[in-house]
Each structure stands twice: as structure tokens, then as C-alpha cells.
Amino acid sequence: GPVQWRSQGAIAAEHTLHVDEVTYGFGGIQTGPVFNATPQLSFHPAVGGAVTTLEREFYYAEGNVGLTVQGRYSSVSSALRLRSGYREYGDQVTGDQGYYAEAIGTVLIPSIIASKDYVVVNPWYRLSEIEGTVTNFLNQEIQPGRYREWGGEIGYYWEFIQDLTIGPSVIGRQRVFDQEVLPNDHRKDDYFSPGITATLGHMFECSCELEIDYRYRINRSNDNDIDYDGHRATISVTSRL
């Protein structure tokens, strides 16, 4: 009819070499109408759901609702996505069920140094109230799914030849859990991840993009067992219909 409709779907799989226990799969979709308040401002309410697997077994399923507000001022684009959902985990994992909420912002500023470059800034805030307990070797109950998180990502990208864009980015976040590692001391994780991304557009007739991303990941916590450093490389293909 006269209403524009937007649907977004994603299918993903992650395989970690030598560690089959964290083999991960994801499938999800969100769909809803788009209302244009002005030529520069639009609203996109949506409903969606997702199903995931871990170690090739059912991990969790969720339903969610959200609202995305998109705007443009001069050449600068911005968006704010609000989303909340209910997630239920399978019997074989320590998570149980509960709600989460998140707010994610995006600001894209073009032509910073060259005519075909841009900077993207993505701040976010998340709240997870997903129940679930596991008992450690001291017989203490831990609630791994209840936390608050704030962070952001900033990246600079440049299309230095036609259809090939490359650039560095940095992700940083802090996550504060309800779990106490010491009396009156909640677990806090600080995560930092520099990386670089290359995107090749118009690969096939489907208007697909090939993206190759590398990141070095550093996590530091007041729970020493959670500290880690590691490399991650991903390859993904995106098609816009």
C-alpha cells in the first residue's frame, strides 16, 4: 500500500578453531513500517525475534520490539535505536529468562579529510535483567546475565578506490554486573578493541558487499579469571534488497 515497509534479517555463524564448545549460530529478523515526519526525519517501529545455537544445540530464543529514529542535518546523518526484548535460554545453559533493553546512537559525518571519507560514532547503553545462576567452586551463586553496560565505537573510513573502503576503528565499553566478586564490590569488565575493516562493494549482481574485519580484543576485570587478550577475524556478506 502507501506505507513504506522495512525488514531486516540476519543469519550468522561463528566457528572458533580448536574450541567446538563455543561454535555459535544466529538467525533473526525485524520488520515494521517507516513513517516520514519530514523529508529529514523518519520513525521506524518494528517487531522481531531471533533464535541461536551454541555447540550446535539450542541456546536461546527472544522476541523484541523497537523504535528507530533517523534524521539528517545538512550532510550529517544520525539515528537513535531503542529496543527491548524478552529472552529465554535452553535447559543446558546457566541462563534462564528475562528482559533486556538498549539504546544505540549513530552519527555519520562525511568529507572529513577527502571527498570520499567519513567518520562514524556509535555510543550505546544496555541493561540486562536476564535471570540465571551458576555455582562456583566456593558454592557461591553467580548471576552472569544481569548487568549494565555503556560504551561506544568510533571509526574512520575512506573509499580510496571505487567500491573499496578501508579504515580503522576502536571499540570501548564497561560492563558492571550484579554479581559481587568481593563483599560490596561488583564485578566490572573493561573492554578495549582496536581494529581495521575493508569493505568491497558491488561484488555480484545482488548488490552485495564483502566485509573483512580484524580486531585485537582486550578485557580487564576485577575478577581475574575473566581477563583475556585475543585476535578475531571475520568475513561477512551483506545484501540490500
Accessible surface in RSA format (square Angstrom, percent):
REM  Atomic radii and reference values for relative SASA: ProtOr
REM  Chains: A
REM  Algorithm: Lee & Richards
REM  Probe-radius: 1.40
REM  Slices: 20
REM RES _ NUM      All-atoms   Total-Side   Main-Chain    Non-polar    All polar
REM                ABS   REL    ABS   REL    ABS   REL    ABS   REL    ABS   REL
RES GLY A   1   114.76 141.5   0.00   N/A 114.76 141.5  38.85 106.6  75.90 170.0
RES PRO A   2   143.59 104.7 100.25  91.4  43.35 157.6 113.52  93.7  30.07 186.9
RES VAL A   3    73.96  48.7  55.99  50.7  17.98  43.3  60.26  52.4  13.70  37.2
RES GLN A   4   100.98  56.5  89.37  65.3  11.61  27.6  38.70  82.4  62.28  47.2
RES TRP A   5   150.33  60.3 122.44  59.3  27.89  65.5 115.44  61.6  34.89  56.6
RES ARG A   6    67.96  28.5  64.80  33.0   3.15   7.5  26.79  36.6  41.17  24.9
RES SER A   7    69.41  58.7  38.12  50.9  31.29  72.1  26.39  56.2  43.01  60.3
RES GLN A   8   103.27  57.7  96.01  70.2   7.26  17.3  34.78  74.0  68.49  51.9
RES GLY A   9    61.28  75.6   0.00   N/A  61.28  75.6  20.97  57.6  40.31  90.3
RES ALA A  10    55.05  50.6  44.72  69.0  10.33  23.5  52.55  74.0   2.51   6.6
RES ILE A  11   166.20  94.6 134.15  99.9  32.06  77.3 134.15  96.6  32.06  87.0
RES ALA A  12    49.61  45.6  40.22  62.1   9.39  21.4  46.82  65.9   2.79   7.4
RES ALA A  13    91.51  84.1  60.57  93.5  30.94  70.4  60.76  85.6  30.75  81.5
RES GLU A  14    94.82  54.4  89.86  68.0   4.96  11.8  27.29  52.8  67.53  55.1
RES HIS A  15   111.36  60.9  78.98  54.9  32.37  82.8  59.81  61.6  51.54  60.0
RES THR A  16    60.96  43.4  56.99  57.8   3.98   9.5  40.98  55.0  19.98  30.2
RES LEU A  17   129.71  72.2 120.53  86.2   9.18  23.1 120.59  84.7   9.12  24.6
RES HIS A  18   181.62  99.3 134.78  93.7  46.83 119.8 106.01 109.3  75.61  88.0
RES VAL A  19    62.76  41.3  62.13  56.2   0.64   1.5  62.76  54.5   0.00   0.0
RES ASP A  20    74.03  51.9  71.60  71.3   2.43   5.8  17.17  40.4  56.86  56.7
RES GLU A  21   102.71  59.0  98.27  74.3   4.44  10.6  44.75  86.6  57.96  47.3
RES VAL A  22    70.20  46.2  65.12  59.0   5.08  12.2  65.12  56.6   5.08  13.8
RES THR A  23    19.97  14.2  19.60  19.9   0.36   0.9  19.60  26.3   0.36   0.5
RES TYR A  24    50.71  23.7  48.21  27.4   2.51   6.5  36.77  27.6  13.95  17.2
RES GLY A  25    15.37  19.0   0.00   N/A  15.37  19.0  14.97  41.1   0.40   0.9
RES PHE A  26    59.51  29.8  51.83  32.1   7.68  20.0  53.98  32.7   5.52  15.8
RES GLY A  27    26.32  32.5   0.00   N/A  26.32  32.5  20.46  56.2   5.86  13.1
RES GLY A  28    18.22  22.5   0.00   N/A  18.22  22.5   9.74  26.7   8.47  19.0
RES ILE A  29   100.79  57.4  95.61  71.2   5.17  12.5  97.68  70.3   3.11   8.4
RES GLN A  30    27.33  15.3  26.33  19.2   1.00   2.4  10.37  22.1  16.96  12.9
RES THR A  31    39.44  28.1  38.11  38.6   1.33   3.2  35.00  47.0   4.44   6.7
RES GLY A  32     2.63   3.2   0.00   N/A   2.63   3.2   2.63   7.2   0.00   0.0
RES PRO A  33    24.72  18.0  24.72  22.5   0.00   0.0  24.72  20.4   0.00   0.0
RES VAL A  34     8.47   5.6   3.04   2.7   5.43  13.1   3.04   2.6   5.43  14.7
RES PHE A  35   102.67  51.4  99.66  61.7   3.00   7.8 102.67  62.2   0.00   0.0
RES ASN A  36   105.56  72.8  73.36  70.9  32.19  77.5  20.88  50.2  84.68  81.8
RES ALA A  37    63.06  58.0  23.87  36.8  39.19  89.1  35.47  49.9  27.59  73.1
RES THR A  38    64.08  45.6  56.66  57.4   7.42  17.7  58.74  78.9   5.34   8.1
RES PRO A  39   131.27  95.7  87.11  79.4  44.16 160.5  99.24  81.9  32.03 199.1
RES GLN A  40   101.40  56.7  93.94  68.7   7.47  17.8  35.92  76.4  65.49  49.7
RES LEU A  41    63.77  35.5  61.18  43.8   2.59   6.5  61.93  43.5   1.84   5.0
RES SER A  42    15.42  13.0  15.04  20.1   0.38   0.9   7.91  16.8   7.52  10.5
RES PHE A  43    70.62  35.3  70.56  43.7   0.06   0.2  70.62  42.8   0.00   0.0
RES HIS A  44     7.17   3.9   6.52   4.5   0.64   1.6   4.68   4.8   2.48   2.9
RES PRO A  45    46.62  34.0  46.19  42.1   0.43   1.6  46.57  38.4   0.05   0.3
RES ALA A  46    11.78  10.8   5.00   7.7   6.78  15.4   7.85  11.1   3.93  10.4
RES VAL A  47    88.62  58.3  88.19  79.8   0.43   1.0  88.19  76.6   0.43   1.2
RES GLY A  48    19.11  23.6   0.00   N/A  19.11  23.6   9.05  24.8  10.06  22.5
RES GLY A  49    22.23  27.4   0.00   N/A  22.23  27.4  17.69  48.6   4.54  10.2
RES ALA A  50    11.18  10.3   4.78   7.4   6.40  14.6   7.46  10.5   3.72   9.8
RES VAL A  51    85.25  56.1  81.24  73.5   4.01   9.7  81.24  70.6   4.01  10.9
RES THR A  52     0.77   0.5   0.00   0.0   0.77   1.8   0.77   1.0   0.00   0.0
RES THR A  53    53.15  37.8  53.15  53.9   0.00   0.0  41.69  56.0  11.45  17.3
RES LEU A  54    45.72  25.5  43.12  30.9   2.60   6.5  43.12  30.3   2.60   7.0
RES GLU A  55    88.56  50.8  82.19  62.2   6.37  15.2  17.87  34.6  70.69  57.7
RES ARG A  56   166.42  69.9 135.19  68.9  31.23  74.4  69.73  95.3  96.69  58.6
RES GLU A  57    99.68  57.2  93.73  70.9   5.94  14.2  34.23  66.2  65.45  53.4
RES PHE A  58    90.29  45.2  81.54  50.5   8.76  22.8  81.95  49.7   8.34  23.9
RES TYR A  59    50.65  23.6  50.65  28.8   0.00   0.0  13.12   9.9  37.52  46.3
RES TYR A  60    16.67   7.8  16.67   9.5   0.00   0.0   4.75   3.6  11.92  14.7
RES ALA A  61    35.94  33.0  33.36  51.5   2.58   5.9  33.59  47.3   2.35   6.2
RES GLU A  62    20.33  11.7   6.62   5.0  13.71  32.6   6.88  13.3  13.44  11.0
RES GLY A  63    37.93  46.8   0.00   N/A  37.93  46.8  29.44  80.8   8.49  19.0
RES ASN A  64    11.80   8.1   3.81   3.7   7.99  19.2   2.88   6.9   8.91   8.6
RES VAL A  65    87.79  57.8  87.07  78.8   0.72   1.7  87.07  75.7   0.72   2.0
RES GLY A  66    16.18  20.0   0.00   N/A  16.18  20.0  10.15  27.9   6.03  13.5
RES LEU A  67    63.91  35.6  62.34  44.6   1.57   4.0  62.50  43.9   1.41   3.8
RES THR A  68    23.33  16.6  22.59  22.9   0.73   1.8  12.52  16.8  10.80  16.3
RES VAL A  69    36.54  24.0  34.57  31.3   1.96   4.7  34.57  30.0   1.96   5.3
RES GLN A  70    64.67  36.2  64.40  47.1   0.27   0.6  12.73  27.1  51.94  39.4
RES GLY A  71    17.13  21.1   0.00   N/A  17.13  21.1  11.20  30.7   5.92  13.3
RES ARG A  72   131.94  55.4 120.29  61.3  11.65  27.7  38.28  52.3  93.66  56.8
RES TYR A  73   181.00  84.5 178.70 101.7   2.30   6.0 132.33  99.4  48.67  60.0
RES SER A  74    96.04  81.2  54.65  72.9  41.39  95.3  41.91  89.2  54.13  75.8
RES SER A  75    60.66  51.3  53.16  71.0   7.49  17.3  37.54  79.9  23.12  32.4
RES VAL A  76    47.98  31.6  46.61  42.2   1.37   3.3  46.61  40.5   1.37   3.7
RES SER A  77    28.63  24.2  28.30  37.8   0.33   0.8  24.21  51.6   4.42   6.2
RES SER A  78    49.43  41.8  44.32  59.2   5.11  11.8  21.24  45.2  28.19  39.5
RES ALA A  79    27.92  25.7  19.29  29.8   8.64  19.6  23.05  32.5   4.88  12.9
RES LEU A  80    79.93  44.5  79.41  56.8   0.52   1.3  79.41  55.8   0.52   1.4
RES ARG A  81    77.22  32.4  76.95  39.2   0.27   0.6  25.33  34.6  51.89  31.4
RES LEU A  82    76.78  42.8  75.91  54.3   0.87   2.2  76.13  53.5   0.65   1.7
RES ARG A  83    55.28  23.2  49.04  25.0   6.24  14.9   3.56   4.9  51.72  31.3
RES SER A  84    45.70  38.6  43.57  58.1   2.14   4.9  26.20  55.8  19.50  27.3
RES GLY A  85     5.52   6.8   0.00   N/A   5.52   6.8   5.52  15.2   0.00   0.0
RES TYR A  86    84.23  39.3  82.30  46.8   1.94   5.0  62.10  46.7  22.13  27.3
RES ARG A  87    47.38  19.9  47.38  24.2   0.00   0.0   0.00   0.0  47.38  28.7
RES GLU A  88    89.29  51.3  89.10  67.4   0.19   0.5  18.85  36.5  70.43  57.5
RES TYR A  89    38.15  17.8  26.32  15.0  11.82  30.8   7.33   5.5  30.82  38.0
RES GLY A  90     7.68   9.5   0.00   N/A   7.68   9.5   5.43  14.9   2.25   5.0
RES ASP A  91   155.28 108.8 119.19 118.6  36.10  85.4  43.13 101.5 112.16 111.9
RES GLN A  92    94.55  52.9  55.89  40.8  38.66  92.1  54.34 115.7  40.21  30.5
RES VAL A  93    35.37  23.3  18.14  16.4  17.23  41.5  24.33  21.1  11.04  29.9
RES THR A  94    68.72  48.9  55.20  56.0  13.52  32.2  44.42  59.7  24.30  36.7
RES GLY A  95    18.53  22.8   0.00   N/A  18.53  22.8   9.28  25.5   9.25  20.7
RES ASP A  96    62.43  43.7  59.91  59.6   2.52   6.0  12.06  28.4  50.36  50.2
RES GLN A  97    57.13  31.9  56.18  41.1   0.95   2.3  11.10  23.6  46.03  34.9
RES GLY A  98     7.23   8.9   0.00   N/A   7.23   8.9   7.23  19.8   0.00   0.0
RES TYR A  99   140.11  65.4 139.47  79.4   0.64   1.7  96.49  72.5  43.62  53.8
RES TYR A 100    22.86  10.7  19.52  11.1   3.35   8.7  22.16  16.7   0.70   0.9
RES ALA A 101    41.36  38.0  39.80  61.4   1.56   3.6  40.01  56.3   1.35   3.6
RES GLU A 102    13.90   8.0   6.08   4.6   7.82  18.6   3.62   7.0  10.28   8.4
RES ALA A 103    33.34  30.7  30.63  47.3   2.71   6.2  30.94  43.6   2.39   6.3
RES ILE A 104    27.45  15.6  26.33  19.6   1.12   2.7  26.33  19.0   1.12   3.0
RES GLY A 105    12.88  15.9   0.00   N/A  12.88  15.9  10.62  29.2   2.25   5.0
RES THR A 106    44.07  31.3  42.79  43.4   1.29   3.1  26.91  36.1  17.17  26.0
RES VAL A 107    54.38  35.8  54.37  49.2   0.02   0.0  54.37  47.2   0.02   0.0
RES LEU A 108    56.84  31.7  56.84  40.7   0.00   0.0  56.84  39.9   0.00   0.0
RES ILE A 109    64.74  36.8  64.74  48.2   0.00   0.0  64.74  46.6   0.00   0.0
RES PRO A 110    39.51  28.8  32.06  29.2   7.44  27.1  32.06  26.5   7.44  46.3
RES SER A 111    69.80  59.0  47.87  63.9  21.93  50.5  28.71  61.1  41.09  57.6
RES ILE A 112    79.22  45.1  50.27  37.5  28.95  69.8  52.53  37.8  26.69  72.4
RES ILE A 113   146.01  83.1 109.55  81.6  36.46  87.9 115.23  83.0  30.78  83.5
RES ALA A 114    36.01  33.1  25.52  39.4  10.49  23.9  35.21  49.6   0.80   2.1
RES SER A 115   100.15  84.6  71.73  95.7  28.42  65.5  51.13 108.9  49.02  68.7
RES LYS A 116   118.91  58.0 107.62  66.0  11.29  26.9  72.66  65.4  46.24  49.3
RES ASP A 117     2.61   1.8   0.00   0.0   2.61   6.2   0.00   0.0   2.61   2.6
RES TYR A 118    66.99  31.3  66.99  38.1   0.00   0.0  36.46  27.4  30.53  37.6
RES VAL A 119    26.05  17.1  26.02  23.6   0.03   0.1  26.02  22.6   0.03   0.1
RES VAL A 120    24.79  16.3  24.08  21.8   0.71   1.7  24.08  20.9   0.71   1.9
RES VAL A 121    51.04  33.6  51.04  46.2   0.00   0.0  51.04  44.4   0.00   0.0
RES ASN A 122    29.86  20.6  29.82  28.8   0.04   0.1   7.66  18.4  22.20  21.5
RES PRO A 123    68.30  49.8  67.10  61.2   1.20   4.4  67.61  55.8   0.69   4.3
RES TRP A 124    36.22  14.5  24.68  11.9  11.53  27.1  30.08  16.0   6.14  10.0
RES TYR A 125    94.11  43.9  93.71  53.3   0.41   1.1  76.83  57.7  17.28  21.3
RES ARG A 126    71.14  29.9  71.14  36.3   0.00   0.0  21.40  29.2  49.74  30.1
RES LEU A 127    60.91  33.9  60.10  43.0   0.81   2.0  60.32  42.4   0.60   1.6
RES SER A 128     5.41   4.6   5.35   7.1   0.06   0.1   3.63   7.7   1.78   2.5
RES GLU A 129    66.10  37.9  61.54  46.6   4.56  10.9  34.41  66.6  31.69  25.9
RES ILE A 130     8.29   4.7   8.20   6.1   0.09   0.2   8.20   5.9   0.09   0.2
RES GLU A 131    70.54  40.5  69.88  52.9   0.67   1.6  32.38  62.6  38.17  31.2
RES GLY A 132     7.32   9.0   0.00   N/A   7.32   9.0   5.39  14.8   1.92   4.3
RES THR A 133    62.05  44.1  46.10  46.7  15.95  38.0  18.99  25.5  43.06  65.1
RES VAL A 134    58.87  38.7  52.90  47.9   5.97  14.4  58.87  51.2   0.00   0.0
RES THR A 135    77.06  54.8  52.90  53.6  24.16  57.6  28.42  38.2  48.64  73.5
RES ASN A 136    42.45  29.3  29.27  28.3  13.18  31.7  22.81  54.9  19.64  19.0
RES PHE A 137   177.33  88.7 138.90  86.0  38.43 100.0 151.54  91.9  25.78  73.8
RES LEU A 138   108.82  60.6  87.02  62.3  21.80  54.8  91.24  64.1  17.58  47.3
RES ASN A 139   127.34  87.8 103.73 100.2  23.60  56.8  22.56  54.3 104.78 101.3
RES GLN A 140    97.99  54.8  93.02  68.0   4.96  11.8  32.66  69.5  65.32  49.5
RES GLU A 141   132.76  76.2 102.95  77.9  29.81  71.0  32.70  63.2 100.06  81.7
RES ILE A 142    30.09  17.1  29.88  22.3   0.21   0.5  30.09  21.7   0.00   0.0
RES GLN A 143    52.33  29.3  51.63  37.7   0.70   1.7   7.96  17.0  44.36  33.6
RES PRO A 144    47.01  34.3  38.84  35.4   8.17  29.7  38.86  32.1   8.15  50.7
RES GLY A 145    18.39  22.7   0.00   N/A  18.39  22.7  17.73  48.6   0.66   1.5
RES ARG A 146    56.88  23.9  56.88  29.0   0.00   0.0   0.35   0.5  56.53  34.3
RES TYR A 147    39.80  18.6  36.98  21.0   2.82   7.3  11.07   8.3  28.73  35.4
RES ARG A 148   100.49  42.2 100.49  51.2   0.00   0.0  27.54  37.6  72.95  44.2
RES GLU A 149     1.09   0.6   1.09   0.8   0.00   0.0   0.00   0.0   1.09   0.9
RES TRP A 150    96.05  38.5  95.48  46.2   0.58   1.4  80.12  42.7  15.93  25.8
RES GLY A 151    20.96  25.8   0.00   N/A  20.96  25.8  13.45  36.9   7.51  16.8
RES GLY A 152    22.76  28.1   0.00   N/A  22.76  28.1  16.21  44.5   6.55  14.7
RES GLU A 153    45.78  26.3  42.02  31.8   3.76   8.9   6.78  13.1  39.00  31.8
RES ILE A 154    93.67  53.3  91.87  68.4   1.81   4.4  91.87  66.2   1.80   4.9
RES GLY A 155     4.21   5.2   0.00   N/A   4.21   5.2   3.35   9.2   0.86   1.9
RES TYR A 156    61.74  28.8  60.61  34.5   1.13   2.9  53.48  40.2   8.25  10.2
RES TYR A 157    34.32  16.0  34.32  19.5   0.00   0.0  19.27  14.5  15.05  18.6
RES TRP A 158   108.02  43.3 108.02  52.3   0.00   0.0 102.86  54.8   5.15   8.4
RES GLU A 159    48.29  27.7  43.21  32.7   5.08  12.1   6.42  12.4  41.87  34.2
RES PHE A 160    86.75  43.4  61.18  37.9  25.58  66.6  62.38  37.8  24.37  69.8
RES ILE A 161    95.52  54.4  86.79  64.7   8.73  21.0  95.52  68.8   0.00   0.0
RES GLN A 162   145.86  81.6 124.40  90.9  21.46  51.1  35.42  75.4 110.44  83.8
RES ASP A 163    44.05  30.9  35.55  35.4   8.50  20.1  11.39  26.8  32.66  32.6
RES LEU A 164    44.11  24.6  44.11  31.6   0.00   0.0  44.11  31.0   0.00   0.0
RES THR A 165    24.75  17.6  24.00  24.3   0.74   1.8   7.26   9.8  17.48  26.4
RES ILE A 166    62.23  35.4  60.16  44.8   2.07   5.0  60.26  43.4   1.97   5.3
RES GLY A 167     4.04   5.0   0.00   N/A   4.04   5.0   4.04  11.1   0.00   0.0
RES PRO A 168    73.86  53.8  72.51  66.1   1.35   4.9  72.59  59.9   1.26   7.8
RES SER A 169     3.36   2.8   0.01   0.0   3.35   7.7   2.55   5.4   0.81   1.1
RES VAL A 170    56.69  37.3  55.17  49.9   1.52   3.7  55.17  47.9   1.52   4.1
RES ILE A 171    27.79  15.8  27.79  20.7   0.00   0.0  27.79  20.0   0.00   0.0
RES GLY A 172    25.68  31.7   0.00   N/A  25.68  31.7  20.93  57.4   4.76  10.7
RES ARG A 173    63.77  26.8  52.17  26.6  11.60  27.6   5.21   7.1  58.56  35.5
RES GLN A 174    53.06  29.7  52.17  38.1   0.89   2.1   9.94  21.2  43.12  32.7
RES ARG A 175    54.02  22.7  54.02  27.5   0.00   0.0   2.08   2.8  51.94  31.5
RES VAL A 176    11.59   7.6  10.70   9.7   0.89   2.1  10.70   9.3   0.89   2.4
RES PHE A 177     8.73   4.4   7.42   4.6   1.31   3.4   7.70   4.7   1.03   2.9
RES ASP A 178    56.91  39.9  47.56  47.3   9.35  22.1  11.51  27.1  45.40  45.3
RES GLN A 179    17.84  10.0  11.02   8.1   6.82  16.2   8.71  18.5   9.13   6.9
RES GLU A 180    91.31  52.4  64.73  49.0  26.58  63.3  20.08  38.8  71.24  58.2
RES VAL A 181    38.53  25.4  10.31   9.3  28.22  68.0  15.97  13.9  22.56  61.2
RES LEU A 182   112.47  62.6 108.14  77.4   4.33  10.9 112.47  79.0   0.00   0.0
RES PRO A 183   115.95  84.5  96.23  87.7  19.72  71.7 101.58  83.9  14.37  89.3
RES ASN A 184   140.17  96.7 109.39 105.7  30.78  74.1  29.40  70.8 110.77 107.1
RES ASP A 185    43.89  30.7  41.68  41.5   2.20   5.2  15.69  36.9  28.20  28.1
RES HIS A 186    71.11  38.9  70.00  48.7   1.11   2.8  46.13  47.5  24.98  29.1
RES ARG A 187    28.41  11.9  28.41  14.5   0.00   0.0   0.00   0.0  28.41  17.2
RES LYS A 188    82.67  40.3  81.05  49.7   1.61   3.8  55.74  50.2  26.93  28.7
RES ASP A 189    11.03   7.7  10.44  10.4   0.60   1.4   4.16   9.8   6.87   6.9
RES ASP A 190    68.98  48.3  65.94  65.6   3.04   7.2  26.77  63.0  42.21  42.1
RES TYR A 191    19.47   9.1  14.88   8.5   4.60  12.0   6.29   4.7  13.18  16.2
RES PHE A 192    99.18  49.6  99.09  61.4   0.09   0.2  99.09  60.1   0.09   0.3
RES SER A 193     0.00   0.0   0.00   0.0   0.00   0.0   0.00   0.0   0.00   0.0
RES PRO A 194    47.35  34.5  46.10  42.0   1.25   4.5  46.28  38.2   1.06   6.6
RES GLY A 195    11.88  14.7   0.00   N/A  11.88  14.7   6.43  17.6   5.46  12.2
RES ILE A 196    81.91  46.6  80.72  60.1   1.20   2.9  80.72  58.1   1.20   3.2
RES THR A 197    13.26   9.4  11.95  12.1   1.31   3.1   9.03  12.1   4.23   6.4
RES ALA A 198    27.83  25.6  25.43  39.2   2.40   5.5  25.71  36.2   2.12   5.6
RES THR A 199    27.57  19.6  26.60  27.0   0.98   2.3  16.36  22.0  11.21  16.9
RES LEU A 200    72.59  40.4  72.00  51.5   0.59   1.5  72.00  50.6   0.59   1.6
RES GLY A 201    11.94  14.7   0.00   N/A  11.94  14.7   7.74  21.2   4.20   9.4
RES HIS A 202   136.08  74.4 111.63  77.6  24.45  62.5  81.05  83.5  55.03  64.0
RES MET A 203    64.19  33.2  31.10  20.6  33.08  78.8  37.92  32.2  26.27  34.8
RES PHE A 204   119.61  59.8 102.00  63.2  17.61  45.8 111.25  67.5   8.35  23.9
RES GLU A 205   185.03 106.2 148.22 112.1  36.80  87.6  70.93 137.2 114.09  93.2
RES CYS A 206    56.31  42.6  40.17  44.8  16.13  37.9  42.48 107.6  13.83  14.9
RES SER A 207    62.22  52.6  52.68  70.3   9.53  22.0  20.99  44.7  41.22  57.8
RES CYS A 208     7.86   5.9   7.86   8.8   0.00   0.0   0.00   0.0   7.86   8.5
RES GLU A 209    57.83  33.2  57.18  43.3   0.65   1.6   6.50  12.6  51.33  41.9
RES LEU A 210    39.11  21.8  38.18  27.3   0.92   2.3  38.18  26.8   0.92   2.5
RES GLU A 211    66.46  38.2  65.68  49.7   0.78   1.8   6.63  12.8  59.83  48.9
RES ILE A 212    85.74  48.8  83.76  62.4   1.98   4.8  83.76  60.3   1.98   5.4
RES ASP A 213    12.30   8.6  12.07  12.0   0.23   0.5   5.80  13.6   6.51   6.5
RES TYR A 214    83.45  39.0  83.24  47.4   0.22   0.6  73.02  54.9  10.43  12.9
RES ARG A 215     8.56   3.6   8.56   4.4   0.00   0.0   0.62   0.9   7.94   4.8
RES TYR A 216    68.87  32.2  68.87  39.2   0.00   0.0  43.70  32.8  25.18  31.0
RES ARG A 217    68.15  28.6  68.15  34.7   0.00   0.0   0.05   0.1  68.10  41.3
RES ILE A 218    45.17  25.7  44.91  33.5   0.26   0.6  44.91  32.3   0.26   0.7
RES ASN A 219     4.17   2.9   4.17   4.0   0.00   0.0   0.17   0.4   4.01   3.9
RES ARG A 220   107.06  45.0 106.22  54.1   0.83   2.0  55.53  75.9  51.53  31.2
RES SER A 221    15.09  12.8   0.00   0.0  15.09  34.8   4.29   9.1  10.80  15.1
RES ASN A 222    63.30  43.7  32.02  30.9  31.28  75.3  37.93  91.3  25.37  24.5
RES ASP A 223    30.49  21.4  27.05  26.9   3.44   8.1   4.56  10.7  25.93  25.9
RES ASN A 224   121.58  83.8 106.71 103.1  14.87  35.8  28.98  69.7  92.60  89.5
RES ASP A 225   128.11  89.7  96.32  95.9  31.79  75.2  30.34  71.4  97.77  97.5
RES ILE A 226    51.20  29.1  46.38  34.6   4.82  11.6  50.19  36.1   1.01   2.7
RES ASP A 227    57.18  40.1  37.35  37.2  19.83  46.9  16.17  38.1  41.01  40.9
RES TYR A 228    87.72  41.0  79.04  45.0   8.67  22.6  74.01  55.6  13.71  16.9
RES ASP A 229    71.93  50.4  42.01  41.8  29.93  70.8  19.21  45.2  52.72  52.6
RES GLY A 230    19.58  24.1   0.00   N/A  19.58  24.1  19.58  53.7   0.00   0.0
RES HIS A 231   130.92  71.6 105.52  73.3  25.40  65.0  77.46  79.8  53.46  62.2
RES ARG A 232    88.69  37.2  83.58  42.6   5.11  12.2  29.12  39.8  59.57  36.1
RES ALA A 233    81.12  74.6  50.92  78.6  30.20  68.7  51.15  72.0  29.97  79.4
RES THR A 234    51.27  36.5  45.64  46.3   5.63  13.4  40.62  54.6  10.65  16.1
RES ILE A 235   125.46  71.4  94.19  70.2  31.27  75.4  94.21  67.8  31.25  84.8
RES SER A 236    51.31  43.4  44.70  59.7   6.60  15.2  41.30  87.9  10.01  14.0
RES VAL A 237    89.47  58.9  58.22  52.7  31.25  75.3  58.22  50.6  31.25  84.8
RES THR A 238    59.82  42.5  56.44  57.2   3.39   8.1  33.28  44.7  26.54  40.1
RES SER A 239    52.99  44.8  26.74  35.7  26.25  60.5  25.08  53.4  27.91  39.1
RES ARG A 240   157.45  66.1 140.92  71.8  16.53  39.4  73.72 100.8  83.73  50.7
RES LEU A 241   207.96 115.8 127.48  91.2  80.48 202.3 161.81 113.6  46.15 124.2
END  Absolute sums over single chains surface
CHAIN  1 A    15053.5      12505.0       2548.5       9232.2       5821.3
END  Absolute sums over all chains
TOTAL         15053.5      12505.0       2548.5       9232.2       5821.3
